[in-house]
Amino acid sequence: MTSTTNIIRTTKRTVVLAAAAFVTCSVAFGAVEIADPGYAHAASTSKKAREATKRMGKSFDYLIEAGKKAQAKRGVGGTVGKAMTNVGKGGSKLSKGLEKGIKNVKGGVDKTMAKSKTGRAIQDGVKKVSDVQNKAIDKAFKICNGKVCDAGKTAAKFVAPF
């Protein structure tokens, strides 16, 4: 076997393991959304899961980009580049599917909550608290402009409960 074949096989195995891990995470997320009595905790979990899948999708997009650049080269680099591109495309599709699944589960929970007066009151309260929290974070990072500040603002919103 050539080294290229070994690289491709290793890459495929890695993608299969990553896919299994992501599917397991999405199933666990669905179970938490359905079984968790604390709506605020479930909202925080879904926000973090959505953000994680979005970041995962971006990393696969970067892999596609790097693979396309490597494909332009001749020899082994081109073959490895093609494998990287294919892995990136598969991962990108996977992350989009996870995002869609999380959105569907969250939508179902929200729809169920909206059927009762108490549920609507909880949703309104969570929305108001979320708005106040986001305004406070935006105000804290208002003075600073730049990529570092944007990253800090994103991290603060990710860590925040709502």
C-alpha positions in Angstrom: 0.0 0.0 0.0 1.1 3.5 -0.7 1.4 6.2 1.8 -1.5 8.0 0.1 -3.8 5.1 0.6 -2.9 4.9 4.3 -3.6 8.6 4.7 -7.0 8.3 3.0 -7.9 5.3 5.1 -6.8 7.0 8.3 -8.8 10.1 7.3 -11.9 8.1 6.6 -11.7 6.3 10.0 -11.3 9.7 11.7 -14.3 11.1 10.0 -16.4 8.0 10.9 -15.4 8.3 14.5 -16.1 12.1 14.5 -19.5 11.5 12.9 -20.4 8.9 15.5 -19.4 11.3 18.3 -21.5 14.1 16.8 -24.5 11.9 16.3 -24.2 10.8 20.0 -24.0 14.4 21.1 -27.1 15.4 19.1 -29.1 12.4 20.6 -27.9 13.4 24.1 -28.9 17.0 23.4 -32.4 15.8 22.3 -32.7 13.8 25.5 -31.7 16.8 27.6 -34.1 19.1 25.8 -37.0 16.7 26.3 -36.3 15.4 29.8 -34.9 18.5 31.5 -37.4 20.1 33.7 -35.5 23.4 33.8 -36.4 25.4 30.7 -33.6 27.9 31.3 -31.0 25.1 31.5 -32.4 23.5 28.3 -32.3 26.9 26.5 -28.7 27.4 27.6 -27.8 23.8 26.4 -29.4 24.4 23.0 -27.6 27.7 22.6 -24.2 26.0 23.3 -25.0 23.1 21.0 -26.0 25.4 18.1 -22.8 27.5 18.6 -20.7 24.3 18.7 -22.1 23.0 15.5 -21.7 26.3 13.8 -18.0 26.4 14.8 -17.6 22.8 13.7 -19.1 23.7 10.3 -16.6 26.6 9.9 -13.7 24.3 10.7 -14.8 21.9 8.0 -15.1 24.8 5.5 -11.5 25.7 6.3 -10.6 22.1 5.6 -12.3 22.2 2.2 -10.4 25.4 1.4 -7.0 23.9 2.4 -7.8 20.7 0.4 -8.6 22.7 -2.7 -5.3 24.6 -2.4 -3.4 21.3 -1.9 -5.2 19.8 -4.9 -3.6 22.4 -7.2 -0.3 20.7 -6.5 0.9 17.6 -8.4 1.7 14.2 -7.0 0.9 13.1 -3.5 -0.2 16.6 -2.4 -3.0 16.6 -5.0 -4.3 13.3 -3.9 -4.2 14.2 -0.2 -5.8 17.5 -1.1 -8.7 15.7 -2.8 -9.2 13.5 0.3 -9.1 16.6 2.6 -11.7 18.3 0.4 -14.0 15.3 0.5 -13.6 15.0 4.2 -14.4 18.7 4.6 -17.5 18.4 2.4 -18.8 15.4 4.4 -18.1 17.1 7.7 -19.9 20.2 6.5 -22.9 18.2 5.5 -22.8 16.5 8.9 -22.7 19.8 10.8 -25.5 21.2 8.8 -27.6 18.2 9.5 -26.9 18.5 13.2 -27.8 22.2 13.2 -31.1 21.2 11.5 -31.8 18.5 14.0 -31.1 20.8 17.0 -33.3 23.4 15.5 -36.2 20.9 15.0 -35.9 19.6 18.6 -35.8 23.1 20.0 -38.7 24.1 17.8 -40.8 21.2 19.1 -40.0 22.0 22.7 -40.9 25.7 22.1 -44.1 24.7 20.4 -45.1 22.5 23.3 -44.3 25.2 25.8 -46.3 27.8 23.8 -49.5 25.8 24.2 -50.0 26.7 27.9 -50.3 30.1 29.5 -47.5 29.2 32.0 -45.2 28.1 29.2 -45.7 31.3 27.3 -44.9 33.3 30.5 -41.7 31.3 30.9 -40.7 31.9 27.3 -41.4 35.6 27.7 -39.3 35.8 30.9 -36.4 33.9 29.3 -36.5 36.2 26.3 -36.5 39.3 28.5 -33.6 38.0 30.6 -31.7 37.1 27.4 -32.1 40.6 26.0 -30.9 42.2 29.2 -27.9 39.8 29.3 -27.0 40.5 25.7 -27.3 44.3 26.2 -25.0 44.1 29.2 -22.4 42.1 27.2 -22.6 44.5 24.3 -22.2 47.5 26.6 -19.1 45.9 28.2 -17.4 45.4 24.8 -18.7 48.7 23.3 -15.5 50.7 23.6 -13.2 48.1 22.1 -13.2 47.4 18.4 -11.2 44.6 16.8 -11.1 40.9 16.3 -9.8 40.2 19.8 -12.8 42.1 21.3 -15.2 40.3 19.0 -13.8 37.0 20.1 -14.2 38.0 23.7 -17.7 39.2 23.1 -18.6 35.9 21.4 -17.0 33.9 24.2 -18.9 35.9 26.9 -22.2 35.3 25.1 -21.3 31.6 24.8 -20.6 31.2 28.5 -23.6 33.3 29.5 -26.6 31.2 30.6 -29.2 32.6 28.2 
